[in-house]
């Protein structure tokens, strides 16, 4: 279970007072600090002029809706601020629209406040993992500036594709990454041989896991791959 010791600076953009109050009461009791906006334009202004770890953004806002706020924020902000969208809509089209303008996650009303907090913490944690020059996960250290990977103090001799593969898995940790998602991240739209990914996984295992007592690269059968790291 994810620790709630991490305290977040959150901007909540929600026009329904009762929902905003419920979220605020729960999140502030957990130690998080919240700012509030009831309109899209107000939310955009606050987001661009203050530092937040995360924005909780309702889609159905008066004057400027959440999709427009998200799009404007992605165009104007000088850093990537994780955005969790809230909406009463639950169709695939609405979710796609949210992701297309740059939202990071999506929660459909009604939702549990506990789930909202867990999603916020996971988003913030993932963002930190993706933006730090040195990413540390248990015995693993990835220096993205120097493109160097170290396990238990030993530098691993990985080729470019192995480095990319391990970085994708590390940035997604603790989630599983599907084979199709891995292929898309490694090769984009370029077609590849069907066994190319299998070959790179095999080579990565030989360097990452074989010389050590505990394997970190785990196959989740029928789904994909993930890193298996014990948080200390």
C-alpha positions as CSV (number, residue, x, y, z in Angstrom):
1,X,0.0,0.0,0.0
2,X,1.3,3.4,-0.9
3,X,2.4,5.6,2.0
4,X,0.5,8.8,2.6
5,X,3.5,10.5,4.2
6,X,4.1,12.5,0.9
7,X,2.4,15.8,1.2
8,X,1.2,17.4,-2.0
9,X,0.5,21.0,-3.1
10,X,-2.8,20.6,-5.0
11,X,-4.9,22.9,-7.1
12,X,-8.5,21.8,-7.2
13,X,-10.6,23.3,-10.0
14,X,-14.2,22.3,-9.4
15,X,-17.4,24.4,-9.6
16,X,-19.6,22.2,-7.4
17,X,-19.1,23.4,-3.9
18,X,-20.2,20.2,-2.1
19,X,-17.7,18.1,-4.1
20,X,-14.9,20.6,-3.6
21,X,-15.6,20.7,0.2
22,X,-15.6,16.9,0.5
23,X,-12.3,16.6,-1.4
24,X,-10.7,19.4,0.7
25,X,-11.8,18.0,4.0
26,X,-10.4,14.6,3.2
27,X,-7.2,15.7,1.5
28,X,-6.3,18.4,4.1
29,X,-6.9,15.9,6.9
30,X,-4.2,13.7,5.2
31,X,-1.8,16.7,5.3
32,X,-2.1,17.9,1.7
33,X,-2.3,21.6,1.0
34,X,-5.1,22.8,-1.4
35,X,-5.8,25.9,-3.5
36,X,-9.2,26.3,-5.1
37,X,-10.8,27.6,-8.3
38,X,-14.4,27.4,-9.3
39,X,-13.9,28.5,-13.0
40,X,-11.6,27.4,-15.7
41,X,-10.0,30.7,-16.4
42,X,-9.3,31.3,-12.7
43,X,-7.8,27.8,-12.4
44,X,-5.5,28.4,-15.4
45,X,-4.3,31.7,-13.9
46,X,-3.5,30.1,-10.6
47,X,-1.8,27.1,-12.3
48,X,0.5,29.4,-14.3
49,X,1.4,31.7,-11.4
50,X,2.0,29.2,-8.5
51,X,3.8,25.9,-8.0
52,X,1.6,22.8,-7.6
53,X,2.6,19.1,-7.4
54,X,-0.7,18.2,-9.1
55,X,-4.0,19.7,-10.5
56,X,-7.4,18.0,-9.9
57,X,-9.5,19.4,-12.8
58,X,-13.2,19.0,-13.5
59,X,-14.2,18.8,-17.1
60,X,-17.6,20.5,-16.8
61,X,-16.6,24.0,-15.7
62,X,-18.4,27.3,-16.5
63,X,-17.0,29.6,-19.2
64,X,-13.8,27.7,-19.9
65,X,-14.2,23.9,-19.7
66,X,-11.6,21.6,-18.2
67,X,-10.4,20.3,-21.6
68,X,-9.6,23.9,-22.7
69,X,-7.9,24.6,-19.4
70,X,-5.7,21.5,-19.8
71,X,-4.8,22.3,-23.4
72,X,-3.9,25.9,-22.5
73,X,-1.9,24.8,-19.6
74,X,0.1,22.3,-21.7
75,X,0.8,25.1,-24.2
76,X,1.7,27.9,-21.7
77,X,3.3,26.3,-18.6
78,X,7.1,26.0,-18.5
79,X,6.9,22.6,-16.7
80,X,4.7,19.5,-16.9
81,X,2.2,19.6,-14.0
82,X,0.4,16.3,-13.5
83,X,-3.3,16.7,-14.2
84,X,-6.1,14.3,-12.9
85,X,-9.4,15.0,-14.6
86,X,-12.7,14.5,-12.9
87,X,-15.9,14.1,-14.8
88,X,-19.4,12.6,-14.7
89,X,-18.9,11.3,-18.2
90,X,-17.5,7.8,-18.6
91,X,-17.5,7.2,-22.3
92,X,-14.3,6.2,-24.1
93,X,-14.6,9.3,-26.3
94,X,-14.4,11.6,-23.3
95,X,-11.5,9.8,-21.9
96,X,-9.6,10.0,-25.2
97,X,-10.5,13.7,-25.5
98,X,-8.9,14.3,-22.0
99,X,-5.8,12.4,-22.8
100,X,-5.5,14.1,-26.2
101,X,-5.2,17.5,-24.6
102,X,-2.6,16.3,-22.1
103,X,-4.3,14.9,-18.9
104,X,-2.4,12.3,-17.1
105,X,-5.2,10.4,-15.4
106,X,-9.0,10.3,-15.3
107,X,-11.5,9.6,-12.5
108,X,-15.3,9.3,-13.1
109,X,-17.8,10.6,-10.6
110,X,-18.9,9.3,-8.2
111,X,-15.5,8.2,-6.8
112,X,-14.1,7.3,-3.4
113,X,-11.9,9.9,-1.8
114,X,-9.5,7.3,-0.8
115,X,-9.0,6.3,-4.5
116,X,-8.6,10.0,-5.4
117,X,-5.8,10.4,-2.9
118,X,-4.1,7.1,-4.1
119,X,-4.3,8.3,-7.7
120,X,-2.9,11.7,-6.8
121,X,0.1,10.2,-4.9
122,X,0.8,7.7,-7.7
123,X,0.7,10.5,-10.3
124,X,3.0,12.7,-8.4
125,X,5.4,9.8,-7.7
126,X,5.4,8.9,-11.4
127,X,6.1,12.5,-12.4
128,X,9.1,12.7,-10.1
129,X,10.5,9.4,-11.5
130,X,10.1,10.7,-15.0
131,X,11.7,14.1,-14.5
132,X,14.7,13.5,-12.2
133,X,18.1,13.1,-13.8
134,X,18.9,10.2,-11.6
135,X,16.1,7.7,-11.0
136,X,16.6,5.4,-8.0
137,X,14.6,2.2,-7.5
138,X,15.9,-0.1,-4.8
139,X,19.3,-1.4,-5.9
140,X,18.9,0.2,-9.3
141,X,20.1,3.7,-10.3
142,X,19.5,5.2,-13.8
143,X,21.4,8.4,-14.6
144,X,19.5,9.8,-17.6
145,X,21.9,12.6,-18.2
146,X,24.9,10.2,-18.7
147,X,22.8,7.3,-19.9
148,X,24.4,5.0,-17.3
149,X,22.7,2.2,-15.3
150,X,24.1,1.0,-12.0
151,X,22.9,-2.0,-9.9
152,X,24.3,-2.6,-6.4
153,X,27.2,-0.2,-7.2
154,X,28.1,-2.0,-10.5
155,X,27.8,-0.2,-13.8
156,X,25.8,-2.4,-16.3
157,X,27.1,-2.8,-19.8
158,X,23.8,-2.2,-21.7
159,X,23.4,-1.4,-25.4
160,X,21.1,1.4,-26.4
161,X,18.0,-0.7,-26.8
162,X,18.5,-2.3,-23.4
163,X,18.9,1.1,-21.8
164,X,15.7,2.3,-23.4
165,X,13.8,-0.8,-22.4
166,X,14.9,-0.6,-18.7
167,X,14.2,3.1,-18.5
168,X,10.6,2.6,-19.8
169,X,10.0,-0.1,-17.2
170,X,11.5,2.0,-14.4
171,X,9.4,5.1,-15.3
172,X,6.3,2.9,-15.3
173,X,7.2,1.2,-12.0
174,X,5.3,-0.4,-10.2
175,X,2.9,-0.8,-13.1
176,X,3.1,-3.6,-15.7
177,X,4.0,-2.4,-19.2
178,X,2.3,-4.4,-22.0
179,X,4.3,-5.9,-24.9
180,X,2.5,-3.5,-27.4
181,X,3.3,-0.5,-25.3
182,X,7.0,-1.5,-25.0
183,X,7.2,-2.0,-28.7
184,X,5.6,1.5,-29.3
185,X,8.0,3.2,-26.9
186,X,11.0,1.4,-28.5
187,X,10.2,1.6,-32.2
188,X,7.3,4.0,-32.6
189,X,5.3,3.3,-35.8
190,X,8.2,1.5,-37.4
191,X,7.4,-2.2,-38.0
192,X,9.6,-4.7,-36.2
193,X,10.1,-8.4,-36.3
194,X,7.8,-10.3,-34.0
195,X,10.6,-11.7,-31.9
196,X,12.6,-8.5,-31.7
197,X,11.2,-7.6,-28.3
198,X,11.7,-11.1,-26.9
199,X,15.4,-10.9,-28.0
200,X,15.9,-7.6,-26.3
201,X,14.2,-8.8,-23.1
202,X,16.5,-11.9,-23.1
203,X,19.6,-9.7,-23.6
204,X,18.5,-7.3,-20.8
205,X,18.0,-10.2,-18.4
206,X,21.5,-11.5,-19.1
207,X,23.0,-8.1,-18.0
208,X,20.5,-6.9,-15.4
209,X,19.7,-10.1,-13.5
210,X,22.0,-13.0,-14.3
211,X,25.1,-11.8,-12.3
212,X,22.9,-11.0,-9.3
213,X,21.1,-13.1,-6.7
214,X,17.6,-11.7,-7.2
215,X,16.0,-11.0,-10.6
216,X,14.4,-7.5,-11.1
217,X,12.8,-8.1,-14.5
218,X,9.5,-10.0,-14.1
219,X,7.3,-11.4,-16.8
220,X,3.6,-11.0,-16.1
221,X,2.2,-13.8,-18.3
222,X,-0.3,-12.7,-20.9
223,X,0.2,-9.0,-20.0
224,X,3.8,-7.8,-20.3
225,X,6.7,-6.9,-18.1
226,X,7.5,-5.0,-14.9
227,X,10.3,-4.4,-12.4
228,X,10.0,-6.4,-9.2
229,X,11.7,-4.2,-6.6
230,X,11.2,-4.4,-2.8
231,X,10.7,-0.9,-1.4
232,X,12.8,-0.6,1.8
